[in-house]
Amino acid sequence: MKKLTKTQFVVVIILSLLSALEPFSIDLYLPGFLKISQTFNTDLKSVQLSISFFLGGFAIGQLFWGIISDKYGRKIPTIISLLVFILATVGCIYAQTIEQFWIARFFQAFAGCAGVVIARAVVNEFYDTDQSMHVFSLLAIIAGIAPIIGPVMGNFLINHFVWQSAFVTLFILGVVCLISVVLFLPETRIVSTTSSKTNMAQDFKEIVQNNTFVKYTLIGSLTYSILMIYLANAPYLIMEYGGLSSNMFSSIFAFNAIGLILGAWLANSVLSRWYTVEQIVKLTVYFGIVASVFFLIMCSYKSTIELMLIPLFFIVLTLGVLFPTTTKLALAPFTTNSGSASALLGTLQLTLTFIISALTNIIPLDLITLTGGSLLLCHLLYLFCYLFKDKKVGEYE
């Protein structure tokens, strides 16, 4: 891989901050749910509803900022989105009712998700093929670290200060991101004489007609679904079924997150020496199927939690490999409309995750078997994705 220049390295740091903004916005305030419910004199379900408003803003915002950044460039929309994020965060701090809090969280997600969408587009435009794989892996590592640091930092802040301190921290992070973008982020969008004449429907039509994008977006979406299934069921699996303490749960959760980081490192620094990116995805999919089969067998026979955690670790490790590789391959065919492609990729991830979660919740199985079966189903669906012909992948690997 060609060594990063000083400017490229600075851009990596900025993109890492932008990518961390959204996961921190989700994880940092979770330990304060009880205090928030007391402040607004409401129940915990109403506070939990703020996550739904956040995810709604996240889904809608991705499409909006992807289109806007393709039309007006990467830098100006990022600056505007960060200004809106900062204002929405102030709204969270000074909200007087739970309804005001919901609205503020919606706009916080709507604006904050621009960093995730535009960061992927910038990587696709600003770095060469080998460098982009490296940077996508770094962003995947950031995505793995944030869920570890977020709840721990949030727990510290809320235990020592008021719950609003979590949002003060987000406000400071937003300001740091804004200053960094204004001073150091270059405009990376490739100017096209035809881009201004292209409407949203035409953009998305061209994107979904690209088999490479469809193939690797589906695989990446299934990868995100597996992560959400794991996050949703890990507390029950480890503490309720396994009988382990909350401290042990935190340790296991952190250890598995290290597995996700290790997977991103393997994809970028080890496997890439011998295999193309497409081959890495294919090998990882097969490895994930084997790990999920073993996990389902242990779930079916109600094995001990210690044995279950072994294949579960390797399942999480495969996610670390697939997040950067599928993102790179899905966005590689696009130049002028990579922002729209990045937005569509993120929206499809959320949509497919919602559908899979809804379907698994209505299946009449015990939670342990259901978790194992859901993970195996997602891995088997990987194989279906390979039915899509991928003739162009060799052109950009």
Secondary structure, DSSP 8 states (H G I E B T S, - for coil): -----HHHHHHHHHHHHHHHHHHHHHHTTGGGHHHHHHHTT--HHHHHHHHHHHHHHHHHHHHHHHHHHHHH-SHHHHHHHHHHHHHHHHHHHT--SHHHHHHHHHHHHHHHHHHHHHHHHHHHHHS-HHHHHHHHHHHHHHHHHHHHHHHHHHHHHHHHS-THHHHHHHHHHHHHHHHHHHHH--------TTGGG--HHHHHHHHHT-HHHHHHHHHHHHHHHHHHHHHHHHHIIIIIIT---HHHHHHHHHHHHHHHHHHHHIIIIIGGGTS-HHHHHHHHHHHHHHHHHHHHHHHHTT--HHHHHHHHHHHHHHHHHHHHHHHHHHHTT-STTHHHHHHHHHHHHHHHHHHHHHHHHTS-S-HHHHHHHHHHHHHHHHHHHTTS---SGGGT-
